[in-house]
Amino acid sequence: MALLKFFHIYVFLLVCTAKATNPEAEALLRWKSTLIGANLLSSWSITNSTCSWFGVTCDAAGHVTELQLHNAGLHGTLHAFYSAAFQNLTLLDLYNNNLVGVVPANISMLMSLDVLDLSYNNLAGAIPYQLSKLPVIVELDLGNNHLTNPEYAKFSPMSTLKLLSLANNDLNGTFPQFILNCSSPSMRSLDLSGNAFSGPLPDSLPEMVPRLWYLNLSSNGFSGSIPRSLSRLQKLKWLYLNSNNLTGGIPKELGMITGLRILSLYNNSLGGSIPTSLGELQLLQRLNIGNTDLISSLPPELGNLTSLEHMVLEGNHLFGSVPPSYGRLRNLHYFDIGNNRINGTIPQEISTNWTKMKVFDVSNNWLTGSILPQISKWKDLVFLALYNNNFIGSIPVEMGSMRNLQLLSLYKNHITGTIPPDIGNATSLKFLDISYNHLEGELTAAIALLVNLVVLDLSSNKFTGIIPNLDSRKLAVLKVAGNSSFLSEPLSAFCQLKHLRLLGLSNNKLIGQFPGCLWNLKDLQSLDLSSNAFSGEVPTSTYYNTSLRLLQLSNNKFTGCFPAVMKNFKSLVILDLGNNEISGAIPPWIGESNHLLRILRLRSNMFYGSIPWQLSQLSHLQLLDLAENKFVGTIPGSFAYFPSMRQSDMLQPVLTINIRSTTFGYFYNGSTDIVWKGREHTFKGRDAFVTGIDLSSNSLSGEIPLELTNLRGIQFLNMSRNHLSGGIPKDIGNLKLLESLDISWNKLSGPIPPSISNLIFLSSLNLSNNLLSGEIPTGNQLQTLDDPSIYSNNMGLCGSLLNISCKNDSDRGMEQHEELETIWMYYSVIAGTVFGLWLWFGTLFLWKLWRCAFLSCIDAMQQKVMKKMMHIESTESCPSIE
């Protein structure tokens, strides 16, 4: 009995061994052994039938015919893949893995292969020309790798090919010649997008691939005009030519491709007008001709595209009004005509009929009229961008019924009235921007119900009152289920917006205290309360916010000392406390706690004491503004070690906040106000590259540190209205990028260094009201600074600009010597006279004998004078005797 069991086990192992000796299985296991982390291939084992392995398909005879391993998490190469055993393999799908290395040329020996998909891997090297020898290949997809040009001259015609994708690789040169070398009547799909191909598009393409359905040549460098011959591709349904260097307008012949579903031409320099013939594409579902330099009105004929779902015309030079005929586009759910010059009002037909609309963007135009309440019928609307137009009227109450709305942007219009409390019902809102309008009144506490808000910008309006607290009596009128938890205690309304990343309330008329609970919003990146009338001290907090990057509290009435809460904000990039009533010293911990700061603005407060050297620990600082305070002491020489001011190459933007959702994004560039060349400017976005130091209007003393001339990347430097002495550093010319220099109203002496003429970008200079002397340097950029007042009240300066001639050194030295002797002579005479008078009168006053003798002498002289006068009078009264 035991012998029989042993025999059965032996037979079983023999069968398994027989299975394992299958050459196809051996080849697959050999390849598996070269892969890393092939967890999904755990079923690949000699204990299992090859045909039961993951991703393996066999024919009736047990031969492997298909290998489908897409998204299998494979790491490795294809070097060990090929085997002569794969003579029945028809499909090899390795899409979206992490395969590296080259594509082996021996894959071309898989003679039965009709589908080869190696896309979305990290394969590199030249595409092997041997692949063109696959005799029955139908689909070849090598897209989204790092492949380079094959030896095109060795490519054979691939007459059986229906799909070819070489998209998103590192290919270059002109349009691939092997596609044009012979007719490929079977070709249905051709994708060369995302490479670096250049040159013209071939006119002969319709003859070579006459039955093409899908053509994608986007994101290359193709130039020239769009071939009119493309109209002969009558089977074409999808045409992508976007993101190239195409010119010459949109050919009207494209309107002849009657089966076209998608036409994408955006991001070219086509120019010209929109052809009315496009209105004949009755089956067109997507039309994207944005950013193509079109100069045109909106053709009413586009209203015939009743199948259209997606229309993008943004970023052109379109003018005129929106045709009412567009109201017939009832299937439209995406409409974008932003960044044009469209005027007039939105036709009533549009607001009535576009009930499927999801994305509606007419931003940056000249549109007028009120915001139509009928838009509330667009129940599927997700994105509504009306910003930077001339819309008037109030925010429709009906906006509150748009439960799917995620973005509402109305900024830079002429919207009036108040924020309707019903807005609290639009609970899907993530982005609400109604800044730069004429809205007024108190802020509604209903905003607290918008619990999904990520961006809330109410800045630059006329809102008054305090930041609202939750008030159950006011919120009770809003029938919003599931929000009773908000009504339990009187908290600041905005503190309930737990997902908030950007809060902008600047440039309003808000008053009251700073709500300390705002510090608890863990995702908050930008908080701007500037230019209001907030008062009191900035509250402290024990919460450490690692997200906050921008804090602007300037132009308020905040008091107290430097806010200790700043110590908690380790990611802070911009801190602006300017124009408040904050006092005390700058704490030395700022250099360590806020080490990412790039802008520090404390101007126009009441800070005092010395400037802490620890500020030089802010290695990213590019703008320091401490002007108009009460700082004393010297300028720290360590300021010369700000790395961002020492480098002369281009800086990164000061602050960018890119907030994205699954549907859209909100991009914000931090801004700040700077006194630039004597005037206040707001630097925002890419302009916020400015670097500089402003220490003006303090009580700083001592000399200008020589080390400051190492700040070769600095653009403005203002140390005016202090008590600085000594000379201007002789290497001031090292500040090659300096555009504005103001050191007026100090006690600086000596000559103006000749190196100042090396400041080739200098456009604003003020050296007035000092003790400077010598000749004013000339040459280079100084020739353009011809206002004499920039050197005024420096008695020792000379030069043609001041109409004061400068003599040579010897003459000037002699003249100065003579002037000095004259001055000493005058001083000596005056001193001698004063000394003699005091000696004479002092003697008379102290010694009585001398005083009596002096007075007796005076009396005798007086009597003598009187007698003489009497004799003269008597002589004159008598007649003369001859």
Residue pairs with C-beta under 8 A, 6 or more apart in sequence:
16 46
16 47
17 46
19 25
19 46
19 49
19 50
20 26
20 46
22 50
22 62
23 83
23 84
23 85
24 50
24 63
24 64
24 83
24 85
24 86
25 46
25 50
26 83
26 85
27 81
27 83
27 85
27 86
28 44
28 50
28 53
28 56
28 64
29 44
29 46
30 80
30 83
31 80
31 81
32 38
32 41
32 44
33 80
34 76
34 77
34 79
34 80
35 41
35 74
35 75
35 76
36 75
36 76
37 73
37 75
38 72
38 73
38 74
38 75
38 76
39 73
40 54
40 55
40 69
40 72
40 73
41 53
41 54
41 55
41 72
41 74
42 54
43 52
43 53
43 54
44 53
44 54
50 56
50 58
50 62
50 64
51 57
51 58
51 62
51 64
54 69
54 72
55 67
55 68
55 69
55 72
56 64
56 66
56 67
57 64
57 65
57 66
57 67
57 68
57 91
58 64
58 65
59 65
59 88
63 87
63 88
64 86
64 88
64 89
65 88
65 89
65 90
65 91
66 89
66 90
66 91
66 93
67 89
67 91
67 92
67 93
67 94
68 91
68 93
69 93
69 94
69 97
70 93
70 94
70 95
70 96
70 97
70 117
71 95
71 96
71 97
72 94
72 97
73 97
73 98
74 94
74 97
74 98
74 99
75 97
75 98
75 99
75 100
76 99
76 100
77 99
77 100
77 101
78 94
78 99
78 101
78 102
78 103
78 104
78 107
78 118
78 123
79 101
79 104
81 104
81 107
82 104
82 106
82 107
82 109
82 110
84 109
86 110
87 110
87 111
87 112
88 112
89 110
89 112
89 113
90 112
90 113
90 114
90 115
91 113
91 114
91 115
92 107
92 110
92 113
92 115
92 116
92 117
92 118
93 115
93 117
94 117
94 118
94 121
95 117
95 118
95 119
95 120
95 141
96 119
96 120
96 121
97 120
97 121
98 121
98 122
99 118
99 121
99 122
99 123
100 121
100 122
100 123
100 124
101 123
101 124
101 125
102 123
102 124
102 125
102 126
102 128
103 118
103 123
103 125
103 127
103 128
103 131
103 142
103 147
104 128
105 128
105 130
105 131
106 130
107 113
107 116
107 128
107 130
107 131
108 128
108 130
108 131
108 132
108 133
108 134
110 134
111 134
111 135
111 136
112 136
113 134
113 136
113 137
114 136
114 137
114 138
114 139
114 160
115 137
115 138
115 139
116 131
116 134
116 137
116 139
116 140
116 141
117 139
117 141
118 141
118 142
118 145
119 141
119 142
119 143
119 144
119 145
119 165
119 167
120 143
120 144
120 145
121 144
121 145
122 145
122 146
123 142
123 145
123 146
123 147
124 145
124 146
124 147
124 148
125 147
125 148
126 147
126 148
126 149
126 150
126 151
127 142
127 147
127 148
127 149
127 150
127 166
128 150
129 150
129 151
129 152
129 154
129 155
129 156
131 137
131 140
132 154
132 155
132 156
132 157
132 158
132 178
133 156
134 140
134 158
135 160
136 160
137 158
137 160
137 161
138 160
138 161
138 162
138 163
138 186
139 161
139 162
139 163
140 158
140 161
140 163
140 164
140 165
141 163
141 164
141 165
142 165
142 166
142 169
143 165
143 166
143 167
143 168
143 169
143 191
143 194
144 167
144 168
144 169
144 194
145 168
145 169
146 169
146 170
147 166
147 169
147 170
147 171
148 169
148 170
148 171
149 171
149 172
149 173
152 176
152 177
152 178
155 178
155 181
157 178
157 181
157 182
157 184
158 164
158 178
158 184
159 182
159 183
159 184
159 185
159 186
160 186
161 184
161 186
161 187
162 186
162 187
162 188
162 189
163 187
163 188
163 189
164 179
164 187
164 189
164 190
164 191
165 189
165 190
165 191
166 176
166 191
166 192
166 195
167 191
167 192
167 193
167 194
167 195
167 216
168 193
168 194
168 195
169 194
169 195
170 195
170 196
171 192
171 195
171 196
171 197
172 195
172 196
172 197
172 198
173 197
173 198
173 199
174 197
174 198
174 199
175 192
175 197
175 199
175 200
175 201
175 202
175 222
176 192
176 197
179 190
179 208
179 209
180 202
180 204
180 205
180 208
182 208
183 207
183 208
183 209
183 210
184 208
184 209
185 209
185 210
185 211
186 211
187 209
187 211
187 212
188 211
188 212
188 213
188 214
189 212
189 213
189 214
190 209
190 212
190 214
190 215
190 216
191 214
191 216
192 216
192 217
192 220
193 216
193 217
193 218
193 219
193 220
193 240
194 218
194 219
194 220
195 219
195 220
196 220
196 221
197 217
197 220
197 221
197 222
198 220
198 221
198 222
198 223
199 222
199 223
199 224
200 222
200 223
200 224
200 225
201 217
201 222
201 224
201 226
201 227
201 241
201 246
202 208
202 227
203 227
203 229
204 229
205 212
205 215
205 227
205 229
205 230
205 233
206 212
206 229
206 230
206 232
206 233
209 233
210 232
210 233
210 235
211 235
212 233
212 235
212 236
213 235
213 236
213 237
213 238
214 236
214 237
214 238
215 233
215 236
215 238
215 239
215 240
216 238
216 240
217 240
217 241
217 244
218 240
218 241
218 242
218 243
218 244
218 264
219 242
219 243
219 244
220 243
220 244
221 244
221 245
222 241
222 244
222 245
222 246
223 244
223 245
223 246
223 247
224 246
224 247
224 248
225 246
225 247
225 248
225 249
225 251
226 241
226 246
226 248
226 250
226 251
226 254
226 265
226 270
227 251
228 251
228 253
230 236
230 239
230 251
230 253
230 254
230 257
231 251
231 253
231 254
231 256
231 257
233 257
234 257
234 258
234 259
235 259
236 257
236 259
236 260
237 259
237 260
237 261
237 262
238 260
238 261
238 262
239 254
239 257
239 260
239 262
239 263
239 264
240 262
240 264
241 264
241 265
241 268
242 264
242 265
242 266
242 267
242 268
242 288
243 266
243 267
243 268
244 267
244 268
245 268
245 269
246 265
246 268
246 269
246 270
247 268
247 269
247 270
247 271
248 270
248 271
248 272
249 270
249 271
249 272
249 273
250 265
250 270
250 272
250 274
250 275
250 278
250 289
250 292
250 294
251 275
252 275
252 276
252 277
253 277
254 260
254 263
254 275
254 277
254 278
254 281
255 275
255 277
255 278
255 279
255 280
255 281
256 277
256 280
257 281
258 280
258 281
258 282
258 283
259 283
260 281
260 283
260 284
261 283
261 284
261 285
261 286
262 284
262 285
262 286
263 278
263 281
263 284
263 286
263 287
263 288
263 289
264 286
264 288
265 288
265 289
265 292
266 288
266 289
266 290
266 291
266 292
266 312
267 290
267 291
267 292
268 291
268 292
268 293
269 292
269 293
270 289
270 292
270 293
270 294
271 292
271 293
271 294
271 295
272 294
272 295
272 296
273 294
273 295
273 296
273 297
274 289
274 294
274 296
274 298
274 299
274 302
274 313
274 318
275 299
276 299
276 301
277 301
278 284
278 287
278 299
278 301
278 302
278 305
279 299
279 301
279 302
279 303
279 304
279 305
280 301
280 304
281 305
282 304
282 305
282 306
282 307
283 307
284 305
284 307
284 308
285 307
285 308
285 309
285 310
286 308
286 309
286 310
287 302
287 305
287 308
287 310
287 311
287 312
287 313
288 310
288 311
288 312
289 312
289 313
289 316
290 312
290 313
290 314
290 315
290 316
290 336
291 314
291 315
291 316
292 315
292 316
293 316
293 317
294 313
294 316
294 317
294 318
295 316
295 317
295 318
295 319
296 316
296 317
296 318
296 319
297 318
297 319
297 320
298 313
298 318
298 320
298 321
298 322
298 323
298 326
298 337
298 342
299 323
300 323
300 325
300 326
301 325
302 308
302 311
302 323
302 325
302 326
303 323
303 325
303 326
303 327
303 328
303 329
304 325
304 328
305 311
305 329
306 328
306 329
306 330
306 331
307 331
308 329
308 331
308 332
309 331
309 332
309 333
309 334
310 332
310 333
310 334
311 329
311 332
311 334
311 335
311 336
312 334
312 336
313 336
313 337
313 340
314 336
314 337
314 338
314 339
314 340
314 361
315 338
315 339
315 340
316 339
316 340
317 340
317 341
318 337
318 340
318 341
318 342
319 340
319 341
319 342
319 343
320 342
320 343
320 344
321 342
321 343
321 344
321 345
322 337
322 342
322 344
322 346
322 347
322 350
323 347
324 347
324 348
324 349
324 350
326 347
326 349
326 350
327 347
327 348
327 349
327 350
327 352
327 353
327 354
328 349
328 353
329 353
329 354
330 353
330 354
330 355
330 356
331 356
332 354
332 356
332 357
333 356
333 357
333 358
333 359
333 380
334 357
334 358
334 359
335 354
335 357
335 359
335 360
335 361
335 362
336 359
336 361
337 361
337 362
337 365
338 361
338 362
338 363
338 364
338 365
338 385
339 363
339 364
339 365
340 364
340 365
341 365
341 366
342 362
342 365
342 366
342 367
343 365
343 366
343 367
343 368
344 367
344 368
344 369
345 367
345 368
345 369
346 362
346 367
346 369
346 372
348 372
348 374
351 372
351 374
351 375
351 377
352 374
352 377
354 360
354 378
355 377
355 378
355 379
355 380
356 378
356 380
357 378
357 380
357 381
358 380
358 381
358 382
358 383
359 381
359 382
359 383
359 663
359 664
360 375
360 378
360 381
360 383
360 384
360 385
361 383
361 385
362 385
362 386
362 389
363 385
363 386
363 387
363 388
363 389
363 409
364 387
364 388
364 389
365 388
365 389
366 389
366 390
367 386
367 389
367 390
367 391
368 389
368 390
368 391
368 392
369 391
369 392
369 393
370 391
370 392
370 393
370 394
371 386
371 391
371 393
371 395
371 396
371 410
371 415
372 396
373 396
373 397
373 398
375 381
375 384
375 396
375 398
375 399
375 402
376 396
376 398
376 399
376 401
376 402
378 402
379 402
379 403
379 404
380 404
381 402
381 404
381 405
382 404
382 405
382 406
382 407
382 663
383 406
383 407
383 663
383 664
384 405
384 407
384 408
384 409
385 407
385 409
386 409
386 410
386 413
387 409
387 410
387 411
387 412
387 413
387 433
388 411
388 412
388 413
389 412
389 413
390 413
390 414
391 410
391 413
391 414
391 415
392 413
392 414
392 415
392 416
393 415
393 416
393 417
394 415
394 416
394 417
394 418
394 420
395 410
395 415
395 417
395 419
395 420
395 423
395 434
395 439
396 420
397 420
397 422
398 422
399 405
399 408
399 420
399 422
399 423
399 426
400 420
400 422
400 423
400 424
400 425
400 426
401 422
401 425
401 426
402 426
403 425
403 426
403 427
403 428
404 428
405 426
405 428
405 429
406 428
406 429
406 430
406 431
406 452
406 661
406 663
406 664
407 429
407 430
407 431
407 663
407 664
407 666
408 426
408 429
408 431
408 432
408 433
408 434
409 431
409 433
409 434
410 433
410 434
410 437
411 433
411 434
411 435
411 436
411 437
411 457
412 435
412 436
412 437
413 436
413 437
414 437
414 438
415 434
415 437
415 438
415 439
416 437
416 438
416 439
416 440
417 439
417 440
417 441
418 439
418 440
418 441
418 442
418 444
419 434
419 439
419 441
419 443
419 444
419 446
419 447
419 458
420 444
421 444
421 446
421 474
421 477
421 478
422 446
422 478
423 429
423 432
423 444
423 446
423 447
423 450
424 444
424 446
424 447
424 448
424 449
424 450
424 475
424 478
424 480
425 449
425 478
425 479
425 480
426 450
427 449
427 450
427 451
427 452
427 480
428 452
429 450
429 452
429 453
430 452
430 453
430 454
430 455
430 499
430 661
431 453
431 454
431 455
431 659
431 661
431 664
431 666
432 450
432 453
432 455
432 456
432 457
433 455
433 456
433 457
433 666
434 457
434 458
434 461
435 457
435 458
435 459
435 460
435 461
435 504
436 459
436 460
436 461
437 460
437 461
438 461
438 462
439 458
439 461
439 462
439 463
440 461
440 462
440 463
440 464
441 463
441 464
441 465
442 463
442 464
442 465
442 466
442 468
443 458
443 463
443 465
443 467
443 468
443 493
443 510
444 468
444 474
445 468
445 469
445 470
445 471
445 474
445 475
445 493
446 474
446 475
446 478
447 453
447 456
447 468
447 493
447 494
447 497
448 468
448 470
448 475
448 486
448 493
448 494
448 496
448 497
449 475
449 478
449 480
449 483
449 486
450 456
450 497
451 483
451 496
451 497
451 498
451 499
452 499
453 497
453 499
453 500
454 499
454 500
454 501
454 502
454 523
454 659
454 661
454 666
455 500
455 501
455 502
455 659
455 666
455 668
456 494
456 497
456 500
456 502
456 503
456 504
457 502
457 503
457 504
458 504
458 505
458 508
459 504
459 505
459 506
459 507
459 508
459 528
460 506
460 507
460 508
461 507
461 508
462 508
462 509
463 505
463 508
463 509
463 510
464 508
464 509
464 510
464 511
465 510
465 511
465 512
466 510
466 511
466 512
466 513
467 492
467 493
467 494
467 505
467 510
467 512
467 515
468 492
468 493
469 490
469 491
469 492
469 493
470 486
470 487
470 489
470 490
470 491
470 492
470 493
470 496
471 490
472 487
475 483
475 486
475 487
476 487
486 496
491 517
492 515
492 517
492 518
494 500
494 503
494 515
494 518
495 515
495 517
495 518
495 520
495 521
497 503
497 521
498 521
498 522
498 523
499 523
500 521
500 523
500 524
501 523
501 524
501 525
501 526
501 547
501 657
501 659
502 524
502 525
502 526
502 657
502 659
502 666
502 668
503 518
503 521
503 524
503 526
503 527
503 528
504 526
504 528
505 528
505 529
505 532
506 528
506 529
506 530
506 531
506 532
506 552
507 530
507 531
507 532
508 531
508 532
509 532
509 533
510 529
510 532
510 533
510 534
511 532
511 533
511 534
511 535
512 534
512 535
513 534
513 535
513 536
513 539
514 529
514 534
514 536
514 537
514 538
514 539
514 553
514 558
515 539
516 539
516 540
516 541
518 524
518 527
519 539
519 541
519 543
519 545
519 565
519 568
520 541
520 543
521 545
522 543
522 545
522 547
523 547
524 545
524 547
524 548
525 547
525 548
525 549
525 550
525 657
525 659
526 548
526 549
526 550
526 655
526 657
526 668
526 670
527 548
527 550
527 551
527 552
528 550
528 552
529 552
529 553
529 556
530 552
530 553
530 554
530 555
530 556
530 576
531 554
531 555
531 556
532 555
532 556
533 556
533 557
534 553
534 556
534 557
534 558
535 556
535 557
535 558
535 559
536 558
536 559
536 560
537 558
537 559
537 560
537 561
537 563
538 553
538 558
538 560
538 563
538 565
539 565
540 563
540 564
540 565
541 565
541 568
542 568
543 568
544 568
544 570
545 568
545 569
545 571
546 570
546 571
547 571
548 569
548 571
548 572
549 571
549 572
549 573
549 574
549 655
549 657
549 670
550 572
550 573
550 574
550 655
550 657
550 670
551 566
551 569
551 572
551 574
551 575
551 576
552 574
552 576
552 672
553 576
553 577
553 580
554 576
554 577
554 578
554 579
554 580
554 601
554 673
555 578
555 579
555 580
556 579
556 580
557 580
557 581
558 577
558 580
558 581
558 582
559 580
559 581
559 582
559 583
560 582
560 583
560 584
561 582
561 583
561 584
562 577
562 582
562 584
562 585
562 586
562 587
562 590
562 607
563 577
563 582
564 587
566 572
566 575
566 590
566 593
566 594
567 587
567 589
567 593
567 594
568 593
569 593
569 594
570 593
570 594
570 595
570 596
571 596
572 594
572 596
572 597
573 596
573 597
573 598
573 599
573 620
573 654
573 655
573 670
574 597
574 598
574 599
574 654
574 655
574 670
574 672
575 594
575 597
575 599
575 600
575 601
576 599
576 601
576 672
576 673
577 601
577 602
577 605
578 601
578 602
578 603
578 604
578 605
578 625
578 673
579 603
579 604
579 605
580 604
580 605
581 605
581 606
582 602
582 605
582 606
582 607
583 605
583 606
583 607
583 608
584 607
584 608
584 609
585 607
585 608
585 609
585 610
585 612
586 602
586 607
586 609
586 611
586 612
586 615
587 612
588 612
588 614
589 614
590 597
590 600
590 612
590 614
590 615
590 618
591 612
591 614
591 615
591 616
591 617
591 618
592 614
592 617
594 618
595 617
595 618
595 619
595 620
596 620
597 618
597 620
597 621
598 620
598 621
598 622
598 623
598 644
598 654
598 655
599 621
599 622
599 623
599 654
599 670
599 672
600 615
600 618
600 621
600 623
600 624
600 625
601 623
601 625
601 672
601 673
601 674
602 625
602 626
602 629
603 625
603 626
603 627
603 628
603 629
603 675
603 694
604 627
604 628
604 629
605 628
605 629
606 629
606 630
607 626
607 629
607 630
607 631
608 629
608 630
608 631
608 632
609 631
609 632
609 633
610 631
610 632
610 633
610 634
611 626
611 631
611 633
611 635
611 636
611 695
611 700
612 636
613 636
613 638
615 621
615 624
615 636
615 639
616 636
616 638
616 639
616 641
616 642
618 642
619 642
619 643
619 644
620 643
620 644
621 642
621 644
621 645
622 642
622 644
622 645
622 651
622 654
622 690
622 691
622 692
623 654
623 672
623 674
623 690
623 691
623 692
623 693
624 639
624 642
624 692
624 693
624 694
625 674
625 675
625 693
625 694
626 694
626 695
626 698
627 675
627 694
627 695
627 696
627 697
627 698
627 718
628 696
628 697
628 698
629 697
629 698
630 698
630 699
631 695
631 698
631 699
631 700
632 698
632 699
632 700
632 701
633 700
633 701
633 702
634 700
634 701
634 702
634 703
634 705
635 695
635 700
635 702
635 704
635 705
635 708
635 719
635 724
636 705
637 705
637 706
637 707
637 708
638 707
639 693
639 705
639 707
639 708
639 711
640 646
640 705
640 707
640 708
640 709
640 710
640 711
641 707
641 710
642 711
644 651
644 691
644 713
645 691
645 693
645 711
645 713
645 714
646 710
646 711
646 712
646 713
647 712
647 713
648 712
648 713
648 736
648 737
649 713
650 689
651 689
651 691
651 713
653 669
653 670
653 685
653 686
653 688
653 689
654 669
654 670
654 672
654 688
654 689
655 669
655 670
655 688
656 667
656 668
656 669
656 670
657 666
657 667
657 668
657 669
657 670
658 665
658 666
658 667
658 668
659 665
659 666
659 667
659 668
660 666
669 684
669 685
669 686
669 688
670 684
670 688
671 682
671 683
671 684
671 685
671 688
672 682
672 683
672 684
672 688
673 680
673 681
673 682
673 683
674 680
674 681
674 682
674 683
674 690
674 692
674 694
674 716
675 681
675 694
675 718
676 683
676 690
676 716
676 740
677 716
677 739
677 740
677 763
677 764
678 740
678 742
678 764
678 766
683 690
690 715
690 716
691 713
691 714
691 715
691 716
691 737
692 714
692 715
692 716
692 717
692 718
692 740
693 711
693 714
693 716
693 717
693 718
693 719
694 716
694 718
695 718
695 719
695 722
696 718
696 719
696 720
696 721
696 722
696 742
697 720
697 721
697 722
698 721
698 722
699 722
699 723
700 719
700 722
700 723
700 724
701 722
701 723
701 724
701 725
702 724
702 725
702 726
703 724
703 725
703 726
703 727
704 719
704 724
704 726
704 728
704 729
704 743
704 748
705 729
706 729
706 731
708 717
708 729
709 729
709 731
709 732
709 734
709 735
710 734
711 717
711 735
712 734
712 735
712 736
712 737
713 737
714 735
714 737
714 738
715 737
715 738
715 739
715 740
715 761
716 738
716 739
716 740
716 741
716 764
717 735
717 738
717 740
717 741
717 742
717 743
718 740
718 741
718 742
718 743
719 742
719 743
719 746
720 742
720 743
720 744
720 745
720 746
720 766
721 744
721 745
721 746
722 745
722 746
723 746
723 747
724 743
724 746
724 747
724 748
725 746
725 747
725 748
725 749
726 748
726 749
726 750
727 748
727 749
727 750
727 751
727 753
728 743
728 748
728 750
728 752
728 753
728 756
728 767
728 772
729 753
730 753
730 755
731 753
731 755
732 741
732 753
732 755
732 756
732 759
733 753
733 754
733 755
733 756
733 757
733 758
733 759
734 755
734 758
735 741
735 759
736 758
736 759
736 760
736 761
737 761
738 759
738 761
738 762
739 761
739 762
739 763
739 764
740 762
740 763
740 764
740 765
741 759
741 762
741 764
741 765
741 766
742 764
742 765
742 766
743 766
743 767
743 770
744 766
744 767
744 768
744 769
744 770
745 768
745 769
745 770
746 769
746 770
747 770
747 771
748 767
748 770
748 771
748 772
749 770
749 771
749 772
749 773
750 772
750 773
750 774
751 772
751 773
751 774
751 775
752 767
752 772
752 774
752 776
752 777
752 797
753 777
754 777
756 762
756 777
756 782
757 777
757 778
757 779
757 780
757 781
757 782
758 780
759 780
759 781
760 780
760 781
761 781
762 781
762 782
762 785
763 781
763 784
763 785
765 782
765 785
765 790
766 790
767 790
767 791
767 794
768 789
768 790
768 791
768 792
768 793
768 794
769 792
769 793
769 794
770 793
770 794
771 794
771 795
771 796
772 791
772 794
772 796
772 797
773 794
773 795
773 796
773 797
774 796
774 797
774 798
774 806
775 797
775 798
775 799
775 806
776 791
776 797
776 798
776 799
776 801
776 802
778 799
778 800
786 801
788 801
788 802
791 797
791 799
791 801
791 802
797 804
798 804
798 805
798 806
799 806
806 812
807 815
843 850
844 850
844 851
844 854
845 851
